[in-house]
């Protein structure tokens, strides 16, 4: 499963956890990672080096490993273009563009040995875990379902208290929020008694939690449409500043601002696809309600 950041602390914590169940790193035969983000994938290289384990990742996230972690120069240029199109102030663009680079120090680059697909059985010896492709948080995000115990290993797809960041960005796909909401419906097709998320804590009542998450995104879509009712047309940066966040948008550090803007664009893209909002090809891009 997910192995965490590439830090000594994370490695020691993993060792302690394995020791508590009577095993160690050298006994690991397979590392199945729910998605490409460094707090899940970052330690995979070190664990593979110690154990010889095979690393497995969904093929859509596997296609992003080099451009994200080995040579991110083109990705940084694409991020700059995205931020300028979103209306980020030019004096902040460089800081926003490079905001995630410190995370590169907390990953050990490794290409996956195995590329997994939707509805396959995950390559974990002794377990029968079905791969459920759940894009949205990343293009190749997966959950793993064990039918015998009715248990879902949900990665970041469904968390018990917070909602995963669903952002539009250069590696997100065209409509990540639509992908995410459709992925939530996939999970409703499974008989699940307990969820093991990648963050926070175990929980039950997954159908109720899915409804709460769906409601959150519906509320955010309504809020964005309300913001756009006041002319003139607004950039994504303008809209993000007017939305309700856990604290004021302008108090966020650069990386959090970038995620907030990406999430705003994801919702705008969804509203465009549902023919409720129109994008104007200005420089930067602006948005307004679509008058039918």
C-alpha positions as a printed Julia matrix, in Angstrom:
292×3 Matrix{Float64}:
   0.0     0.0     0.0
   0.97    3.67    0.1
   4.35    4.19    1.76
   4.38    7.93    2.55
   7.0    10.66    2.17
  10.65    9.88    1.56
  11.84   10.91    5.0
  13.79    9.06    7.67
  10.88    9.58   10.05
   8.41    7.96    7.64
  10.77    5.04    7.05
  11.22    4.47   10.78
   7.47    4.66   11.36
   6.92    2.07    8.63
   9.55   -0.19   10.21
   7.89    0.13   13.61
   4.47   -0.68   12.18
   5.78   -3.76   10.41
   7.63   -4.87   13.53
   4.41   -4.6    15.56
   2.85   -7.29   13.33
   5.93   -9.5    13.34
   7.54   -8.64   10.01
  10.0    -6.18    8.44
  10.8    -4.24    5.28
  12.67   -7.12    3.68
   9.49   -9.19    3.72
   7.61   -6.73    1.49
   6.98   -8.26   -1.93
   4.67   -5.67   -3.48
   4.0    -1.94   -3.1
   0.64   -0.91   -4.58
   0.32    2.87   -4.5
  -3.07    4.56   -4.76
  -1.71    7.59   -6.64
   1.34    9.54   -7.67
   1.41   12.29   -5.02
   4.67   12.35   -3.04
   3.07   11.81    0.38
   1.93    8.42   -0.95
   4.58    7.51   -3.54
   7.65    9.27   -2.2
   9.14    6.43   -0.14
   8.54    3.72   -2.75
  12.07    3.86   -4.16
  13.76    3.35   -0.79
  11.43    0.54    0.19
  12.02   -1.19   -3.14
  15.79   -0.81   -2.69
  15.62   -2.47    0.74
  13.08   -5.17   -0.05
  13.25   -5.81   -3.78
   9.48   -5.35   -3.88
   7.66   -4.61   -7.14
   6.06   -1.16   -7.28
   2.59   -0.96   -8.87
   0.76    2.19  -10.01
  -2.21    2.84  -12.28
  -1.03    3.34  -15.84
  -2.32    6.93  -16.09
  -0.31    8.04  -13.05
   2.66    5.92  -14.17
   2.8     8.02  -17.35
   3.39   11.15  -15.22
   6.27   10.0   -13.03
   9.16   11.28  -15.17
   7.67   14.69  -15.96
   6.65   15.22  -12.35
   9.7    13.92  -10.49
  12.68   13.27  -12.76
  12.67   16.3   -15.06
   9.91   18.79  -14.14
  11.14   21.67  -16.34
   8.34   21.37  -18.91
   5.76   20.9   -16.16
   6.94   24.11  -14.49
   6.48   26.01  -17.76
   3.0    24.54  -18.15
   2.2    25.53  -14.57
   3.3    29.09  -15.3
   0.98   29.27  -18.32
  -1.87   27.84  -16.24
  -1.39   30.44  -13.5
  -1.25   33.32  -15.97
  -4.42   32.06  -17.69
  -6.07   31.82  -14.26
  -5.32   35.49  -13.6
  -2.65   35.11  -10.93
  -0.81   38.41  -10.33
   2.4    38.44  -12.37
   4.48   39.39   -9.34
   3.3    36.19   -7.58
   3.53   33.76  -10.5
   7.1    32.58   -9.98
   6.51   31.88   -6.29
   3.26   30.03   -7.06
   4.84   28.15   -9.97
   7.63   26.68   -7.85
   5.59   26.23   -4.65
   5.67   22.42   -4.79
   9.38   22.04   -5.59
  10.39   21.5    -1.93
   8.36   18.25   -2.05
  10.92   16.87   -4.53
  13.32   16.53   -1.6
  10.85   14.12    0.03
  10.58   11.59   -2.76
  12.89    8.91   -4.1
  12.27    8.65   -7.82
  11.21    5.24   -9.05
   9.37    4.12  -12.14
   6.69    1.53  -11.41
   7.45   -2.09  -12.22
   3.79   -2.89  -12.8
   1.08   -0.75  -14.38
  -2.33   -1.74  -13.07
  -5.78   -1.37  -14.59
  -9.37   -0.96  -13.4
 -10.99   -4.15  -12.06
  -7.75   -6.13  -11.97
  -6.74   -7.97   -8.82
  -3.9    -6.0    -7.25
  -0.53   -7.79   -7.31
  -0.38   -8.36   -3.54
   0.56  -11.93   -2.57
  -1.94  -13.6    -0.28
  -4.66  -10.96   -0.71
  -7.52  -10.53   -3.16
  -7.93   -6.78   -3.58
  -9.86   -5.48   -6.56
  -8.55   -2.31   -8.24
 -11.19    0.41   -8.63
 -10.06    3.29  -10.85
 -11.25    6.5    -9.19
  -9.83    9.51  -11.08
 -10.28   13.06   -9.85
  -7.68   13.66   -7.16
  -5.19   12.38   -9.72
  -5.83   10.9   -13.18
  -4.8     7.41  -12.09
  -6.02    7.33   -8.51
  -7.23    3.89   -7.39
  -9.07    2.4    -4.44
  -8.7    -1.24   -3.43
 -11.68   -3.37   -2.39
 -11.57   -6.6    -0.44
 -14.87   -8.4    -0.95
 -14.41  -10.97    1.82
 -14.1    -8.37    4.58
 -16.16   -5.71    2.71
 -13.3    -3.28    3.26
 -12.28   -0.38    1.03
  -8.77    1.06    1.02
  -9.73    4.49   -0.28
  -6.46    6.39   -0.64
  -7.4    10.07   -0.85
 -10.62    9.44   -2.76
 -12.88    9.34    0.3
 -11.64   10.76    3.6
 -13.66   10.76    6.83
 -13.59   14.47    7.69
 -11.91   16.59    5.01
 -12.43   16.56    1.25
  -9.65   15.71   -1.18
  -8.31   18.56   -3.3
  -9.83   18.25   -6.77
  -7.83   20.65   -8.9
  -7.46   21.46  -12.56
  -3.78   21.78  -13.51
  -1.41   20.65  -16.29
  -1.56   16.98  -15.22
  -5.17   16.75  -14.06
  -7.14   15.79  -17.16
  -9.78   17.97  -18.8
 -12.55   17.8   -16.2
 -11.28   16.43  -12.88
 -14.36   17.33  -10.86
 -16.64   15.44  -13.25
 -14.22   12.51  -13.07
 -14.25   12.66   -9.29
 -18.03   12.81   -8.89
 -18.44    9.89  -11.3
 -15.81    7.99   -9.3
 -17.79    8.51   -6.1
 -20.75    6.82   -7.79
 -18.54    3.84   -8.66
 -17.88    3.28   -4.96
 -21.61    3.23   -4.25
 -21.8     0.02   -6.28
 -19.79   -1.91   -3.65
 -20.93   -3.43   -0.38
 -18.59   -1.71    2.07
 -18.6    -2.07    5.84
 -15.37   -0.22    6.65
 -13.13    2.3     4.91
  -9.37    2.52    5.43
  -8.37    5.96    4.11
  -4.82    7.16    3.51
  -5.28   10.08    5.93
  -7.08   10.52    9.24
  -8.91    7.43   10.55
 -11.0     4.36    9.71
 -14.72    4.91    9.31
 -17.98    3.22    8.37
 -21.14    4.54    6.67
 -19.4     5.21    3.36
 -22.66    5.97    1.53
 -23.41    8.76    3.99
 -19.9    10.15    3.61
 -20.23   10.12   -0.17
 -23.44   12.14    0.11
 -21.68   14.67    2.33
 -18.86   15.07   -0.19
 -21.28   15.41   -3.09
 -23.2    18.05   -1.15
 -19.95   19.96   -0.48
 -19.2    20.17   -4.19
 -22.77   21.15   -5.07
 -22.55   23.97   -2.52
 -19.26   25.12   -4.04
 -20.75   25.1    -7.56
 -23.68   27.2    -6.34
 -21.3    29.6    -4.6
 -19.26   30.07   -7.77
 -22.37   30.74   -9.85
 -23.43   33.34   -7.28
 -20.02   35.05   -7.47
 -20.21   35.13  -11.27
 -23.63   36.83  -11.28
 -21.98   40.14  -10.43
 -20.42   41.62  -13.6
 -17.91   42.02  -15.09
 -16.56   38.6   -16.1
 -14.06   37.28  -13.57
 -10.82   35.34  -13.71
 -10.4    32.15  -11.7
  -8.13   34.09   -9.34
 -10.89   36.68   -8.83
 -13.44   33.96   -8.11
 -11.16   32.11   -5.69
 -10.69   35.26   -3.61
 -14.46   35.52   -3.09
 -15.1    31.9    -2.1
 -15.4    30.48    1.39
 -12.22   28.67    2.48
 -11.04   27.41    5.85
  -9.39   30.8     6.26
  -9.15   33.92    4.04
  -7.64   33.19    0.62
  -5.01   35.9     0.88
  -3.7    34.47    4.15
  -2.75   31.19    2.46
   0.89   30.38    1.64
   1.69   30.07   -2.1
   1.11   26.31   -2.42
  -2.29   26.53   -0.74
  -3.26   29.48   -2.95
  -2.3    27.44   -5.99
  -4.42   24.5    -4.85
  -7.36   26.81   -4.13
  -7.14   28.33   -7.61
  -6.82   24.87   -9.16
  -9.91   23.73   -7.28
 -11.77   26.83   -8.43
 -10.86   26.14  -12.07
 -11.97   22.5   -11.68
 -15.4    23.7   -10.61
 -15.51   26.26  -13.42
 -14.62   23.55  -15.96
 -17.45   21.43  -14.58
 -19.91   24.33  -14.93
 -18.75   24.89  -18.51
 -19.36   21.2   -19.32
 -22.87   21.46  -17.83
 -23.51   24.6   -19.93
 -23.96   26.92  -16.96
 -20.81   29.02  -17.41
 -18.88   30.27  -20.42
 -15.14   30.95  -20.65
 -13.93   33.97  -22.6
 -10.57   33.57  -24.31
  -9.21   36.77  -22.87
  -5.72   37.15  -21.49
  -6.2    36.0   -18.74
  -9.28   33.78  -19.24
 -12.47   35.17  -17.73
 -15.76   33.49  -16.88
 -19.41   34.54  -16.82
 -22.82   32.81  -16.55
 -24.05   31.3   -19.78
 -27.29   32.98  -20.79
 -29.56   30.44  -22.48
